[in-house]
Amino acid sequence: MSRLLTAFRQRFLRSIAFAILLTLISSLILPGATWASSSLGVDNGHLSSCPASDNCVVSQNADSKHAIDPIPYHVDRSAAREILLKVIGVVPRTEIVEQTDNYIHALSKSRIFKFVDDVEFYLPPHESVIHLRSASRVGESDLGVNRRRCEQIRLALRDLNI
């Protein structure tokens, strides 16, 4: 009987320890979930600015922590848009959810936890650049994932000579 009781206590303590560990991890990853969907799109020719958290980059009106360069192109705007759509189409775990003549919104999910990032592209009518914004919907840090994704897209477009 005492062996059974000891085994039960060990299992119970492991379960409690696991629950505490999960709580700690989730509080580090998800401190104050911030759903970005309310700040999506183009307003007066600009993508939304980034929140204070470290999980966002934007090429318009950004502070130094969140700034990323826009992507220049040297073809006509509709060709640049079509090439951009093809590049986005091969980014792993990424799907385009909205597109207009000058705006593209895609969702990109992380491999393991399936966290969603909003990735936006804006092609202003009188500039030969693609402005971009990539932001995690939850958490404080993305360990640089949004910046790396944007830079990989930039490199792919440069390799395609747009």
PyMOL commands that set and color helices and strands:
alter all, ss='L'
color gray80, all
select helices_A, chain A and resi 2-29+36-39+77-89+145-159
alter helices_A, ss='H'
color red, helices_A
select strands_A, chain A and resi 42-43+46-47+56-58+71-72+94-99+103-109+116-122+129-136
alter strands_A, ss='S'
color yellow, strands_A
deselect
rebuild
show_as cartoon
